[in-house]
Amino acid sequence: MRAIAKRELKSYFASPIGYVCVGVLLMLYGYYFYQVLMYRSSSYISSVYSTMFIWSMMIIPIITMRSFSEEMRNKTDQALLTAPVGVTSIVMGKFLAAFAVFAIATAGSLIPVVVIGIFSAPSWPLIFGDFLGALLYGAGMIAIGVFISSLTQSQIVAALGTFGISILLLVIDQLSGVVNNQIVQKLISWLSFNARYVPFTKGVFDISSIVFFLSVIAVFVFLTARKLESRRWS
């Protein structure tokens, strides 16, 4: 798993994809933190992460689109599947590499926070809550994106599929207001990434939300592993 994660991480930065994704996310973080400086109030820091929630959901499909699609298109997936490594280790290696790219950009957002903190007194529990929440919903979306990438040889289709799921998760809260059935409403609210992320923006380390995101990761890693297992035996 470690060898695969290391190889994948190197491949991200051997091509422009890793640099572009990290650069775009850091540029957006920089722009919104510049606005915080213009408002001259550290209380707006939390709103930066809330806004970046939407942008991150759009960038993550680009990070994950090549995970397995590129392997299948280049016919290198057979060598990977016949290697003396378990399919779960293969999937986890791919997942960790994609997550590392996202985590690097998210960690970079703490640099302006520290600088602002030198000249003001921001609410650190809120900031760390936002940071943890960003990592968790990012990890959940990356697990979904890696799974979708395992379903197609086309990186474009994989990116569009993951992007479609991202949009659905962003608007799913609005769907609950359209449905009259209370059970369906509760199910939709339970599936909402945004609803799970909101407690972190208030500095609340909600255990149920953490378990939810970790469960999403586990489920889609499992599904991806089963997809690879079926291809290995076929």
Buried (B, 14 or more C-beta within 10 A) or exposed (E): BEEBBBEBBEBBEEEEBBEEBBEBBBEBBBEBBEEBBEEEEBEBBBBBBBBBBEBBBBBBBBBBBBBBBBBBBEEEBEEBBEEEBEBBBBBBBBBBBBBBBBBBBBEBBBEBBEEBBEEEEBBEEBBBBBBBBBBBBBBBBBBBBBBBBBBBBBBEBBBBBBBEBBEEBBEBBEBBEEEEEEEEBEEBBEBBBBBBBBBBBEBBEBEEBBEBBBEBBEBBBBBBBBBBBEBBEE
